[in-house]
Structure formats: C-alpha cells, structure tokens
Amino acid sequence: MDTPATYNIIKESGSSEIVVTKSKFIGLLAPAGTAEEAEEIILSVRKKYNDARHNCWAYIIMGENGPVKKCSDDGEPSGTAGRPMLAVLEGASLVNAVCVVTRYFGGVLLGTGGLVRAYTDAAAQALSSCSLSPIRPGMYLSIVCDYQDEGGIRRLLDAEEFILKDAGYTEKVTLNVLGPEEKAEMLMKRVVDQTGGRASATSGEKVFY
C-alpha cells in the first residue's frame, strides 16, 4: 500500500456507546502524540472500567520513519477486536490517535463475525463524533540572506506555502521556515537564483505538520 501524502489527526476526543445482543460496547477515540501517551490513555480506561471483561485497543503514532501501529484483542478471540479497530483508524488516515473499546459481556456469545462488527461499529461511531484536521509531510529550511533580499524572499515563502518560524538579524538575516517537503528543493533553488547567489538555503528536519 502506498503511504498517503496527507494524514489526519483528531482535534478532540470522541466517544460512542452501543449495545449488541445485551453486550455493551463503550468506545473512546483520543489524540496521543506518543506511544507512551497512548498507553497512559489505555491504562486510564482500564482503571475506569476495571469491572469490564475486555478493554480492547488500537493506536497509530507518527514516528520518524512513518506510522507505528499497535493493537490488542485483550482476551477476545484473535483478530476480532484490535485489528478491526485499527482498520477504522487506517481507513481515516489517522495518526497520533488511540482507540479503546470497552466491552461489558451480556451473557450471549456474538461469534467471530458479530465481534468484528461490534468493535468496528464502536470505533467508527467514536470516530464520527470527532473533527479531523489534515497534516502533511514538511521540512524545515534555514535561509541566510542580505537585508536587501529579505522582502523578496518573504514573498516567495508566502507564494510557496512556507511558514516563517523565527528570524535572526545580525550581519545577515537568518529565516527559519517550515513548509511542504515536496516544495523544499525547488524553493531552495529559487532563493539562490532570485538573489543572484547572495542568499543560501539549507534543509533541516523532516516533520509532519
């Protein structure tokens, strides 16, 4: 599968509650910036619903080399809970998100297909209560230029969707900027060409923003 150019994050937590053949499923979808933060949220849900039979979970965290994905069936039959929940997150291109679905057993076995549908529905309904915000691959650049060239470079940054993060003023101007990774190489060349070689541009950290 190709890696999507754009991912989504959730702005605020969402929740759901459904009843399937007397079993109650309580879903939570929350933002989490790190695996440690995701696991803290999972632990807090387990403590809140410590009398429930299952607290199944899935999360996707953006790492240095791409998304890191983990899930757990927490005692349900293998592949019936965590993986279907993870599929919901993947389907929405979500990163930096954790989903936990708590099940209170109602005394009636749902079967493999029933469990997959129930955990999928609980995760999907929690997702539907969230608002999503897109993020995309970006790169930091450092531009060093003469004072006379700063105005033109700033206009170029605006045109190419680069954001000025901070500026330093000594003998020259240093502009630290962030923008789309796919435009970084072209922008660095244009900075040099536009100033007749007076300015320089170097690439920095790759991030999602």
Backbone as ProteinMPNN parsed JSONL, in Angstrom:
{"seq_chain_A": "MDTPATYNIIKESGSSEIVVTKSKFIGLLAPAGTAEEAEEIILSVRKKYNDARHNCWAYIIMGENGPVKKCSDDGEPSGTAGRPMLAVLEGASLVNAVCVVTRYFGGVLLGTGGLVRAYTDAAAQALSSCSLSPIRPGMYLSIVCDYQDEGGIRRLLDAEEFILKDAGYTEKVTLNVLGPEEKAEMLMKRVVDQTGGRASATSGEKVFY", "coords_chain_A": {"N_chain_A": [[0.846, -1.193, 0.0], [0.586, 2.222, -0.841], [2.123, 4.957, 0.853], [0.143, 7.455, 2.248], [0.065, 10.88, 1.157], [-0.972, 12.739, 2.791], [-2.034, 12.888, 6.163], [-4.455, 12.479, 8.836], [-5.287, 14.087, 11.908], [-6.948, 13.995, 15.108], [-8.876, 16.544, 16.621], [-10.187, 16.739, 19.085], [-11.228, 14.459, 21.685], [-13.42, 11.676, 20.977], [-16.44, 9.744, 21.458], [-18.407, 6.719, 21.973], [-21.292, 4.589, 22.362], [-22.7, 1.48, 22.249], [-25.123, -1.167, 22.114], [-25.088, -4.576, 21.708], [-26.784, -7.411, 21.282], [-27.2, -7.646, 24.107], [-24.633, -7.201, 25.109], [-22.598, -4.495, 26.102], [-20.826, -1.955, 24.451], [-18.341, 0.38, 24.797], [-16.88, 3.084, 23.4], [-13.846, 4.931, 22.928], [-12.061, 7.499, 21.383], [-9.079, 9.092, 21.166], [-6.697, 11.833, 21.028], [-3.163, 11.282, 20.784], [0.166, 11.921, 21.236], [2.443, 10.376, 21.46], [3.621, 6.95, 21.806], [3.791, 6.304, 24.483], [2.014, 8.112, 25.634], [-0.35, 7.209, 24.469], [-0.535, 4.674, 25.664], [-0.862, 5.406, 28.31], [-3.419, 6.496, 28.196], [-4.88, 4.212, 27.514], [-4.459, 2.72, 29.87], [-5.762, 4.367, 31.723], [-8.411, 4.092, 30.905], [-8.795, 1.38, 31.413], [-8.623, 1.422, 34.192], [-10.843, 2.988, 34.784], [-12.95, 1.417, 33.854], [-12.746, -1.018, 35.339], [-14.188, -3.23, 35.988], [-15.034, -4.371, 33.708], [-15.079, -6.932, 31.172], [-13.429, -6.872, 28.911], [-11.039, -4.629, 27.578], [-10.3, -3.454, 24.777], [-7.921, -2.322, 22.329], [-6.378, 0.048, 20.023], [-3.796, 1.773, 18.342], [-2.241, 4.432, 16.425], [0.728, 5.943, 15.865], [2.67, 8.653, 14.739], [5.865, 8.094, 13.734], [9.48, 8.562, 13.389], [10.106, 7.25, 11.037], [7.713, 6.902, 9.768], [4.218, 5.863, 10.248], [3.563, 4.176, 13.336], [2.024, 1.253, 14.351], [-0.166, -0.38, 16.606], [-2.081, -2.914, 18.312], [-4.591, -4.576, 20.359], [-6.416, -7.461, 21.324], [-7.216, -8.036, 23.859], [-8.082, -10.427, 25.237], [-10.339, -11.172, 23.781], [-11.369, -13.313, 21.026], [-8.706, -13.988, 18.733], [-7.966, -11.416, 16.465], [-10.507, -10.291, 16.351], [-11.088, -7.849, 17.492], [-9.0, -5.761, 18.21], [-7.636, -5.538, 15.688], [-9.766, -4.973, 13.787], [-10.525, -2.47, 14.867], [-8.184, -1.02, 14.476], [-8.215, -0.968, 11.713], [-10.276, 0.838, 11.235], [-9.108, 3.243, 12.059], [-7.002, 3.335, 10.212], [-8.468, 3.542, 7.849], [-9.384, 6.121, 7.967], [-7.085, 7.495, 7.633], [-5.729, 8.187, 9.966], [-3.406, 9.449, 12.357], [-1.404, 9.621, 15.359], [-3.325, 8.909, 17.28], [-5.464, 7.133, 19.527], [-7.56, 4.38, 20.132], [-9.91, 2.972, 22.265], [-11.979, 0.324, 23.142], [-14.349, -0.688, 25.313], [-15.822, -3.615, 26.623], [-18.721, -4.787, 28.094], [-19.762, -7.813, 28.959], [-22.695, -9.423, 27.897], [-23.738, -11.921, 28.326], [-24.405, -13.41, 26.129], [-22.941, -15.105, 23.486], [-21.302, -13.649, 20.726], [-20.048, -14.547, 18.463], [-17.484, -14.81, 15.923], [-17.821, -13.099, 13.631], [-19.798, -11.368, 14.603], [-18.471, -10.1, 16.713], [-16.403, -8.738, 15.347], [-17.919, -6.932, 13.832], [-19.159, -5.47, 15.891], [-17.013, -4.274, 17.34], [-15.875, -2.824, 15.281], [-18.01, -1.081, 14.662], [-18.269, 0.343, 17.09], [-15.811, 1.687, 17.223], [-15.965, 3.155, 14.828], [-18.19, 4.793, 15.273], [-17.256, 6.331, 17.403], [-15.263, 7.664, 16.034], [-16.823, 9.133, 14.236], [-17.804, 11.101, 15.849], [-15.795, 12.843, 16.16], [-13.811, 15.69, 15.122], [-11.723, 16.115, 12.324], [-8.368, 16.974, 11.36], [-6.188, 17.779, 8.737], [-2.758, 16.744, 8.211], [0.542, 17.082, 6.799], [3.552, 15.961, 5.041], [6.419, 17.773, 5.953], [9.212, 20.126, 5.828], [11.9, 21.656, 7.522], [13.655, 24.644, 6.752], [16.614, 26.6, 6.567], [17.367, 29.847, 5.854], [19.729, 32.123, 4.77], [20.334, 35.458, 4.227], [20.961, 38.669, 2.591], [20.02, 41.891, 3.945], [18.718, 43.411, 2.008], [17.483, 41.543, 0.44], [15.518, 40.318, 1.892], [12.737, 40.999, 1.826], [11.841, 40.158, -0.731], [12.343, 37.422, -0.525], [10.625, 36.719, 1.56], [8.154, 37.136, 0.294], [8.304, 35.14, -1.602], [8.284, 32.891, 0.055], [5.66, 33.03, 1.084], [4.224, 32.596, -1.28], [4.849, 29.967, -1.839], [3.804, 28.541, 0.243], [5.237, 28.36, 2.637], [6.008, 28.677, 6.089], [7.086, 31.207, 8.229], [9.05, 30.598, 10.943], [10.896, 31.648, 12.81], [13.13, 34.495, 13.044], [16.434, 35.815, 12.652], [18.626, 38.556, 13.223], [21.628, 39.73, 12.327], [24.733, 40.373, 11.026], [23.759, 39.447, 8.7], [20.501, 38.298, 7.563], [18.713, 35.676, 9.048], [16.404, 33.286, 8.266], [14.224, 31.01, 9.537], [12.237, 28.479, 8.426], [9.204, 26.621, 7.696], [7.705, 24.236, 5.604], [5.927, 22.602, 2.836], [7.274, 19.414, 2.164], [7.651, 18.474, -0.454], [8.078, 20.761, -1.897], [10.408, 21.843, -1.041], [13.073, 21.524, -2.134], [12.855, 22.845, -4.584], [12.231, 25.419, -3.682], [14.587, 26.154, -2.296], [16.38, 26.346, -4.413], [15.223, 28.437, -5.87], [15.477, 30.555, -4.095], [18.247, 30.987, -4.099], [18.637, 31.548, -6.851], [16.972, 33.796, -7.228], [18.219, 35.764, -5.753], [20.607, 36.074, -6.96], [22.617, 34.453, -6.043], [23.402, 35.533, -3.643], [22.057, 34.753, -1.351], [21.692, 31.862, 0.787], [20.44, 28.531, 1.264], [19.543, 25.927, 3.4], [18.601, 22.565, 4.103], [16.624, 21.072, 6.74], [15.204, 19.418, 9.525], [12.811, 16.822, 8.915], [9.317, 16.786, 9.194], [5.88, 16.18, 10.241], [3.133, 18.289, 9.753]], "CA_chain_A": [[0.0, 0.0, 0.0], [1.356, 3.448, -0.873], [1.964, 5.831, 2.0], [-0.6, 8.643, 1.838], [0.791, 12.13, 1.277], [-1.592, 13.505, 3.868], [-2.676, 12.152, 7.242], [-5.377, 13.249, 9.654], [-5.259, 13.979, 13.355], [-8.22, 14.412, 15.695], [-8.711, 17.739, 17.439], [-10.674, 16.448, 20.427], [-11.663, 13.075, 21.865], [-14.784, 11.303, 20.639], [-16.879, 8.556, 22.198], [-19.581, 6.011, 21.459], [-21.832, 3.521, 23.213], [-23.68, 0.678, 21.535], [-25.493, -2.432, 22.746], [-25.249, -5.633, 20.714], [-27.215, -8.667, 21.929], [-27.024, -7.493, 25.563], [-23.296, -6.731, 25.451], [-22.416, -3.053, 25.925], [-19.516, -1.555, 23.934], [-18.098, 1.797, 25.047], [-15.721, 3.456, 22.611], [-13.155, 6.207, 23.116], [-11.016, 7.817, 20.424], [-8.422, 10.256, 21.749], [-5.394, 12.175, 20.456], [-1.99, 10.857, 21.542], [1.337, 12.302, 20.466], [3.483, 9.36, 21.565], [3.141, 5.638, 22.24], [3.645, 6.36, 25.944], [0.765, 8.818, 25.918], [-1.439, 6.302, 24.094], [-0.632, 3.616, 26.669], [-1.429, 6.026, 29.51], [-4.868, 6.608, 27.979], [-5.405, 2.847, 27.628], [-4.439, 2.367, 31.293], [-6.8, 5.128, 32.424], [-9.707, 3.479, 30.578], [-8.854, 0.119, 32.161], [-8.923, 1.738, 35.587], [-12.219, 3.499, 34.852], [-13.87, 0.295, 33.633], [-11.998, -2.183, 35.823], [-15.095, -4.371, 36.158], [-15.4, -4.865, 32.374], [-14.343, -8.137, 30.783], [-12.433, -6.581, 27.875], [-10.725, -3.265, 27.147], [-9.502, -3.665, 23.569], [-7.385, -1.028, 21.897], [-5.537, 0.191, 18.829], [-3.303, 3.138, 18.152], [-1.292, 4.74, 15.358], [1.544, 7.097, 16.236], [3.618, 9.017, 13.697], [7.255, 8.002, 14.142], [10.454, 9.177, 12.485], [10.112, 6.538, 9.757], [6.339, 6.644, 9.356], [3.293, 5.499, 11.311], [3.751, 2.985, 14.155], [0.673, 0.761, 14.626], [-0.269, -1.493, 17.547], [-3.451, -3.186, 18.732], [-4.758, -5.704, 21.271], [-7.769, -8.018, 21.472], [-7.465, -8.096, 25.298], [-8.844, -11.601, 25.649], [-11.318, -11.573, 22.768], [-10.747, -14.185, 20.025], [-7.689, -13.298, 17.946], [-8.364, -10.729, 15.241], [-11.91, -9.86, 16.347], [-11.298, -6.56, 18.16], [-7.957, -4.77, 17.965], [-7.363, -5.336, 14.259], [-10.846, -4.202, 13.164], [-10.45, -1.085, 15.33], [-7.057, -0.418, 13.773], [-8.648, -0.747, 10.33], [-11.071, 2.074, 11.222], [-8.15, 4.35, 12.108], [-6.305, 3.355, 8.93], [-9.392, 3.987, 6.818], [-9.498, 7.576, 8.056], [-5.708, 8.013, 7.548], [-5.45, 8.821, 11.254], [-2.173, 9.224, 13.109], [-1.407, 10.234, 16.691], [-4.657, 8.646, 17.819], [-5.655, 5.858, 20.21], [-8.958, 3.984, 20.292], [-10.154, 1.922, 23.251], [-13.379, -0.091, 23.216], [-14.63, -1.497, 26.499], [-16.994, -4.478, 26.464], [-19.387, -5.442, 29.217], [-20.375, -9.014, 28.393], [-24.111, -9.52, 28.226], [-24.158, -13.302, 28.539], [-24.684, -14.075, 24.849], [-21.776, -15.108, 22.604], [-21.61, -12.965, 19.466], [-19.378, -15.174, 17.327], [-16.383, -14.033, 15.347], [-18.346, -12.025, 12.786], [-20.508, -10.409, 15.434], [-17.487, -9.304, 17.45], [-15.747, -7.829, 14.404], [-18.861, -5.854, 13.504], [-19.404, -4.651, 17.075], [-15.844, -3.433, 17.628], [-15.763, -1.879, 14.171], [-19.052, -0.057, 14.805], [-17.962, 1.189, 18.247], [-14.713, 2.571, 16.828], [-16.427, 4.053, 13.759], [-19.075, 5.802, 15.861], [-16.396, 7.267, 18.136], [-14.618, 8.489, 15.011], [-17.795, 10.06, 13.643], [-18.059, 12.198, 16.786], [-14.582, 13.668, 16.191], [-13.472, 16.508, 13.96], [-10.387, 15.768, 11.86], [-7.555, 18.033, 10.77], [-5.141, 17.143, 7.942], [-1.357, 17.122, 8.32], [1.263, 16.592, 5.63], [4.998, 15.958, 5.236], [7.041, 19.082, 5.842], [10.659, 20.207, 6.05], [12.444, 22.935, 7.967], [14.75, 25.213, 5.983], [17.269, 27.787, 7.108], [17.749, 30.734, 4.751], [20.588, 33.245, 5.175], [20.285, 36.408, 3.108], [21.22, 40.073, 2.876], [18.828, 42.644, 4.319], [18.038, 43.891, 0.801], [16.765, 40.441, -0.213], [14.548, 39.694, 2.806], [11.363, 41.215, 1.394], [11.535, 39.283, -1.863], [12.303, 36.033, -0.057], [9.379, 36.533, 2.322], [7.055, 36.993, -0.671], [8.458, 33.807, -2.182], [7.824, 31.936, 1.075], [4.191, 33.067, 1.094], [3.706, 32.012, -2.516], [5.093, 28.519, -1.836], [3.158, 27.977, 1.435], [6.18, 28.164, 3.733], [5.686, 29.468, 7.267], [8.246, 31.724, 8.942], [9.003, 30.185, 12.35], [11.613, 32.699, 13.543], [14.109, 35.236, 12.244], [17.537, 36.402, 13.393], [19.206, 39.686, 12.499], [22.996, 40.108, 12.704], [25.261, 40.958, 9.796], [22.81, 38.989, 7.685], [19.195, 37.853, 8.065], [18.506, 34.227, 9.04], [14.985, 32.95, 8.31], [13.936, 29.59, 9.747], [10.897, 28.328, 7.872], [8.646, 25.275, 7.573], [6.745, 24.15, 4.513], [5.738, 21.284, 2.225], [8.53, 18.74, 1.811], [7.801, 18.316, -1.899], [8.448, 22.048, -2.487], [11.6, 22.362, -0.379], [14.226, 21.596, -3.029], [12.603, 23.9, -5.561], [12.307, 26.708, -3.002], [15.985, 26.465, -2.024], [16.989, 26.775, -5.684], [14.674, 29.74, -6.24], [16.071, 31.558, -3.204], [19.591, 31.276, -4.612], [18.519, 32.177, -8.171], [16.323, 35.105, -7.117], [19.149, 36.729, -5.147], [21.875, 36.047, -7.676], [23.606, 33.719, -5.275], [23.746, 36.198, -2.386], [21.426, 34.01, -0.25], [21.884, 30.408, 0.826], [19.338, 27.816, 1.922], [19.898, 24.56, 3.773], [17.456, 21.771, 4.591], [16.712, 20.626, 8.118], [14.414, 18.275, 9.978], [11.538, 16.484, 8.274], [8.257, 16.638, 10.191], [4.509, 16.322, 9.742], [2.555, 19.484, 10.378]], "C_chain_A": [[0.883, 1.247, 0.0], [1.09, 4.266, 0.377], [1.217, 7.082, 1.564], [0.237, 9.893, 2.038], [0.277, 12.946, 2.449], [-2.215, 12.557, 4.877], [-3.666, 13.059, 7.941], [-5.071, 13.04, 11.126], [-6.627, 14.403, 13.876], [-7.969, 15.578, 16.64], [-9.111, 17.476, 18.895], [-11.151, 14.998, 20.482], [-13.11, 12.894, 21.443], [-15.152, 10.022, 21.363], [-18.099, 7.933, 21.535], [-20.049, 5.018, 22.5], [-22.902, 2.777, 22.427], [-23.956, -0.591, 22.335], [-25.773, -3.44, 21.633], [-25.551, -6.929, 21.451], [-26.812, -8.695, 23.398], [-25.601, -7.126, 25.998], [-23.2, -5.234, 25.157], [-20.976, -2.775, 25.49], [-19.383, -0.039, 24.088], [-16.798, 2.182, 24.352], [-15.156, 4.817, 22.982], [-12.105, 6.339, 22.029], [-10.387, 9.123, 20.878], [-7.118, 10.564, 21.027], [-4.265, 11.722, 21.373], [-0.754, 11.128, 20.699], [2.449, 11.276, 20.457], [2.855, 8.037, 21.974], [2.919, 5.622, 23.743], [2.338, 7.048, 26.337], [-0.438, 7.938, 25.586], [-1.639, 5.232, 25.164], [-1.157, 4.143, 28.0], [-2.948, 6.153, 29.393], [-5.523, 5.238, 28.098], [-5.504, 2.435, 29.095], [-5.535, 3.101, 32.057], [-8.189, 4.568, 32.144], [-9.861, 2.159, 31.33], [-9.194, 0.364, 33.632], [-10.372, 2.198, 35.752], [-13.229, 2.369, 34.746], [-13.203, -1.007, 34.099], [-12.867, -3.406, 36.065], [-15.538, -4.946, 34.814], [-14.538, -6.074, 32.017], [-13.215, -7.825, 29.807], [-12.288, -5.065, 27.695], [-9.748, -3.386, 25.971], [-9.048, -2.315, 23.025], [-6.578, -1.123, 20.607], [-5.026, 1.618, 18.79], [-2.341, 3.216, 16.982], [-0.585, 6.028, 15.747], [2.527, 7.385, 15.104], [5.031, 8.98, 14.262], [8.181, 8.637, 13.124], [10.428, 8.544, 11.102], [8.71, 6.204, 9.258], [5.479, 6.197, 10.516], [3.674, 4.189, 12.008], [2.366, 2.532, 14.629], [0.722, -0.413, 15.594], [-1.734, -1.683, 17.922], [-3.483, -4.41, 19.632], [-6.216, -6.138, 21.309], [-8.168, -8.171, 22.944], [-8.403, -9.235, 25.695], [-9.96, -12.021, 24.71], [-10.61, -12.524, 21.787], [-9.839, -13.396, 19.086], [-8.256, -12.686, 16.666], [-9.773, -10.177, 15.229], [-12.124, -8.46, 16.906], [-10.243, -5.534, 17.764], [-7.726, -4.489, 16.498], [-8.502, -4.618, 13.55], [-10.865, -2.738, 13.6], [-9.322, -0.343, 14.63], [-7.431, -0.096, 12.327], [-9.49, 0.523, 10.206], [-10.143, 3.288, 11.224], [-7.416, 4.482, 10.778], [-7.198, 3.912, 7.829], [-9.587, 5.491, 6.797], [-8.146, 8.265, 7.945], [-5.303, 8.738, 8.825], [-4.051, 8.481, 11.741], [-2.288, 9.979, 14.42], [-2.785, 10.122, 17.338], [-4.691, 7.259, 18.457], [-7.145, 5.614, 20.379], [-9.027, 2.842, 21.3], [-11.649, 1.61, 23.237], [-13.524, -1.073, 24.376], [-15.874, -2.335, 26.254], [-17.45, -5.021, 27.812], [-20.193, -6.608, 28.646], [-21.811, -9.167, 28.863], [-24.629, -10.935, 28.365], [-24.451, -14.071, 27.276], [-23.439, -13.976, 23.966], [-22.154, -14.515, 21.244], [-21.011, -13.649, 18.249], [-18.339, -14.238, 16.729], [-16.885, -12.848, 14.533], [-19.054, -10.956, 13.591], [-19.564, -9.514, 16.209], [-16.791, -8.3, 16.535], [-16.659, -6.649, 14.086], [-19.05, -4.916, 14.692], [-18.222, -3.725, 17.369], [-15.605, -2.42, 16.514], [-16.756, -0.74, 14.337], [-18.747, 0.886, 15.964], [-16.845, 2.17, 17.917], [-15.171, 3.595, 15.794], [-17.338, 5.143, 14.315], [-18.293, 6.798, 16.708], [-15.701, 8.213, 17.165], [-15.579, 9.528, 14.448], [-18.11, 11.238, 14.565], [-16.859, 13.137, 16.904], [-14.521, 14.578, 14.964], [-12.011, 16.254, 13.622], [-9.685, 16.986, 11.261], [-6.415, 17.392, 9.994], [-3.742, 17.632, 8.319], [-0.631, 16.528, 7.121], [2.765, 16.637, 5.89], [5.585, 17.347, 5.019], [8.535, 19.015, 6.094], [11.009, 21.608, 6.538], [13.589, 23.348, 7.049], [15.334, 26.401, 6.734], [17.811, 28.602, 5.946], [18.564, 31.895, 5.321], [20.699, 34.203, 3.995], [20.721, 37.803, 3.566], [19.905, 40.765, 3.222], [18.02, 43.063, 3.087], [17.19, 42.808, 0.145], [15.628, 39.87, 0.643], [13.119, 39.828, 2.296], [10.966, 40.281, 0.264], [11.456, 37.822, -1.444], [11.036, 35.77, 0.74], [8.183, 36.367, 1.38], [7.097, 35.625, -1.335], [7.975, 32.732, -1.212], [6.309, 31.868, 1.106], [3.615, 32.355, -0.123], [3.836, 30.492, -2.517], [4.598, 27.836, -0.557], [4.143, 27.613, 2.55], [5.879, 29.157, 4.854], [6.987, 29.926, 7.928], [8.106, 31.382, 10.425], [9.747, 31.162, 13.248], [12.661, 33.325, 12.631], [15.185, 35.799, 13.159], [18.217, 37.472, 12.557], [20.58, 40.01, 13.091], [23.59, 40.825, 11.499], [24.393, 40.582, 8.606], [21.5, 38.609, 8.366], [19.13, 36.327, 7.967], [17.026, 33.953, 9.236], [14.844, 31.443, 8.464], [12.48, 29.348, 9.412], [10.499, 26.853, 7.817], [7.629, 25.272, 6.45], [6.683, 22.764, 3.923], [7.057, 20.661, 1.776], [8.744, 18.687, 0.307], [8.206, 19.618, -2.59], [9.795, 22.559, -1.989], [12.771, 22.543, -1.332], [14.068, 22.722, -4.036], [12.744, 25.279, -4.916], [13.758, 27.104, -2.732], [16.689, 26.964, -3.288], [16.507, 28.177, -6.074], [15.242, 30.857, -5.374], [17.438, 31.973, -3.718], [19.507, 32.025, -5.942], [17.985, 33.602, -8.07], [17.275, 36.173, -6.587], [20.504, 36.754, -5.838], [22.987, 35.385, -6.888], [24.004, 34.374, -3.962], [23.2, 35.432, -1.165], [21.759, 32.529, -0.353], [20.722, 29.789, 1.574], [19.777, 26.388, 2.193], [18.681, 23.858, 4.356], [17.72, 21.311, 6.008], [15.817, 19.426, 8.374], [13.156, 18.09, 9.135], [10.502, 16.22, 9.357], [6.92, 16.516, 9.466], [3.869, 17.492, 10.475], [1.17, 19.767, 9.796]], "O_chain_A": [[1.84, 1.316, 0.772], [-0.024, 4.273, 0.902], [1.622, 7.72, 0.591], [1.029, 9.968, 2.977], [1.009, 13.748, 3.027], [-2.838, 11.559, 4.515], [-3.715, 14.261, 7.678], [-4.65, 11.96, 11.54], [-7.379, 15.086, 13.18], [-6.976, 15.599, 17.367], [-8.446, 17.94, 19.82], [-11.441, 14.39, 19.452], [-13.921, 13.816, 21.532], [-14.276, 9.295, 21.831], [-18.733, 8.529, 20.664], [-19.303, 4.649, 23.406], [-23.89, 3.369, 21.991], [-23.126, -1.031, 23.131], [-26.583, -3.194, 20.739], [-24.698, -7.477, 22.149], [-26.171, -9.636, 23.869], [-25.393, -6.773, 27.158], [-23.653, -4.762, 24.115], [-20.028, -3.291, 26.082], [-20.204, 0.724, 23.578], [-15.734, 1.658, 24.685], [-15.899, 5.742, 23.309], [-11.343, 5.405, 21.778], [-11.067, 10.145, 20.968], [-6.493, 9.662, 20.471], [-4.394, 11.772, 22.596], [-0.636, 10.627, 19.581], [3.302, 11.285, 19.569], [1.712, 7.992, 22.429], [1.974, 5.001, 24.229], [1.648, 6.615, 27.26], [-1.424, 7.919, 26.323], [-2.772, 4.917, 25.53], [-1.821, 3.415, 28.738], [-3.673, 5.944, 30.365], [-6.586, 5.104, 28.704], [-6.512, 1.867, 29.517], [-6.168, 2.523, 32.941], [-9.048, 4.562, 33.026], [-10.944, 1.855, 31.83], [-9.956, -0.39, 34.238], [-11.041, 1.848, 36.724], [-14.237, 2.355, 35.452], [-13.11, -1.972, 33.34], [-12.353, -4.495, 36.317], [-16.323, -5.893, 34.772], [-13.415, -6.217, 32.5], [-12.155, -8.448, 29.869], [-13.272, -4.327, 27.665], [-8.531, -3.416, 26.156], [-9.706, -1.296, 23.232], [-6.163, -2.197, 20.171], [-5.734, 2.556, 19.158], [-1.715, 2.23, 16.593], [-1.216, 7.068, 15.934], [3.147, 6.465, 14.57], [5.359, 9.747, 15.167], [7.731, 9.185, 12.118], [10.695, 9.215, 10.105], [8.542, 5.319, 8.419], [5.949, 6.152, 11.653], [4.059, 3.217, 11.357], [1.623, 3.309, 15.228], [1.535, -1.325, 15.439], [-2.529, -0.745, 17.86], [-2.531, -5.19, 19.67], [-7.129, -5.312, 21.324], [-9.338, -8.41, 23.241], [-9.39, -9.026, 26.4], [-10.479, -13.13, 24.835], [-9.38, -12.536, 21.725], [-10.162, -12.275, 18.692], [-8.936, -13.356, 15.889], [-10.211, -9.643, 14.21], [-13.229, -7.926, 16.809], [-10.54, -4.56, 17.072], [-7.629, -3.33, 16.096], [-8.231, -3.712, 12.761], [-11.185, -1.858, 12.8], [-9.475, 0.814, 14.238], [-7.012, 0.926, 11.784], [-9.426, 1.21, 9.187], [-10.364, 4.246, 10.484], [-7.226, 5.587, 10.271], [-6.737, 4.668, 6.974], [-9.91, 6.074, 5.762], [-8.051, 9.477, 8.137], [-4.626, 9.765, 8.783], [-3.572, 7.362, 11.558], [-3.14, 10.852, 14.584], [-3.332, 11.092, 17.863], [-4.033, 6.331, 17.988], [-7.9, 6.523, 20.724], [-8.287, 1.864, 21.193], [-12.482, 2.513, 23.312], [-12.904, -2.136, 24.404], [-16.872, -1.831, 25.738], [-16.68, -5.623, 28.56], [-21.18, -6.407, 27.939], [-22.111, -9.058, 30.052], [-25.834, -11.14, 28.507], [-24.721, -15.271, 27.335], [-22.938, -12.877, 23.726], [-23.201, -14.842, 20.685], [-21.415, -13.368, 17.121], [-18.327, -13.037, 16.999], [-16.427, -11.722, 14.722], [-18.928, -9.768, 13.296], [-19.811, -8.317, 16.355], [-16.61, -7.141, 16.908], [-16.216, -5.501, 14.075], [-19.096, -3.698, 14.518], [-18.409, -2.534, 17.619], [-15.184, -1.293, 16.771], [-16.401, 0.427, 14.177], [-18.942, 2.096, 15.844], [-16.914, 3.344, 18.283], [-14.807, 4.768, 15.875], [-17.267, 6.291, 13.878], [-18.626, 7.982, 16.732], [-15.566, 9.407, 17.433], [-15.193, 10.673, 14.211], [-18.627, 12.259, 14.111], [-16.9, 14.111, 17.656], [-15.097, 14.281, 13.918], [-11.162, 16.185, 14.511], [-10.321, 17.897, 10.731], [-5.726, 16.531, 10.541], [-3.563, 18.789, 8.699], [-1.12, 15.587, 6.496], [3.211, 17.274, 6.844], [5.286, 18.013, 4.028], [9.063, 17.987, 6.518], [10.491, 22.607, 6.04], [14.389, 22.516, 6.623], [14.626, 27.112, 7.447], [18.614, 28.113, 5.151], [18.125, 32.568, 6.254], [21.105, 33.812, 2.9], [20.832, 38.076, 4.761], [18.826, 40.303, 2.852], [16.789, 43.069, 3.118], [16.277, 43.115, -0.622], [14.86, 39.032, 0.171], [12.362, 38.858, 2.333], [9.891, 39.682, 0.291], [10.615, 37.071, -1.938], [10.435, 34.704, 0.608], [7.299, 35.551, 1.639], [6.057, 35.022, -1.6], [7.326, 31.77, -1.623], [5.732, 30.781, 1.15], [2.644, 31.607, -0.017], [3.022, 29.802, -3.13], [4.935, 26.68, -0.304], [3.91, 26.674, 3.312], [5.543, 30.315, 4.606], [7.886, 29.117, 8.159], [7.163, 31.821, 11.084], [9.274, 31.474, 14.341], [13.028, 32.768, 11.596], [14.908, 36.207, 14.286], [18.37, 37.327, 11.345], [20.681, 40.501, 14.215], [23.005, 41.788, 11.003], [24.309, 41.322, 7.626], [21.406, 38.601, 9.594], [19.454, 35.754, 6.927], [16.451, 34.34, 10.254], [15.3, 30.685, 7.607], [11.588, 29.93, 10.029], [11.346, 25.962, 7.883], [6.798, 26.173, 6.343], [7.31, 21.84, 4.441], [7.856, 21.302, 1.094], [9.869, 18.834, -0.169], [8.634, 19.593, -3.745], [10.277, 23.592, -2.455], [13.4, 23.601, -1.342], [15.013, 23.461, -4.314], [13.303, 26.197, -5.516], [14.125, 28.264, -2.919], [17.494, 27.893, -3.233], [17.29, 28.999, -6.549], [15.464, 31.97, -5.851], [17.756, 33.161, -3.771], [20.212, 33.014, -6.147], [18.482, 34.507, -8.74], [17.151, 37.348, -6.932], [21.442, 37.386, -5.352], [24.16, 35.72, -7.05], [24.846, 33.844, -3.238], [23.797, 35.456, -0.089], [22.064, 32.013, -1.428], [20.094, 30.434, 2.413], [20.32, 25.72, 1.314], [17.843, 24.475, 5.014], [18.867, 21.174, 6.433], [15.695, 18.533, 7.535], [12.524, 19.054, 8.704], [10.776, 15.511, 10.325], [6.829, 16.718, 8.255], [4.052, 17.655, 11.681], [0.519, 20.733, 10.193]]}, "name": "protein", "num_of_chains": 1, "seq": "MDTPATYNIIKESGSSEIVVTKSKFIGLLAPAGTAEEAEEIILSVRKKYNDARHNCWAYIIMGENGPVKKCSDDGEPSGTAGRPMLAVLEGASLVNAVCVVTRYFGGVLLGTGGLVRAYTDAAAQALSSCSLSPIRPGMYLSIVCDYQDEGGIRRLLDAEEFILKDAGYTEKVTLNVLGPEEKAEMLMKRVVDQTGGRASATSGEKVFY"}
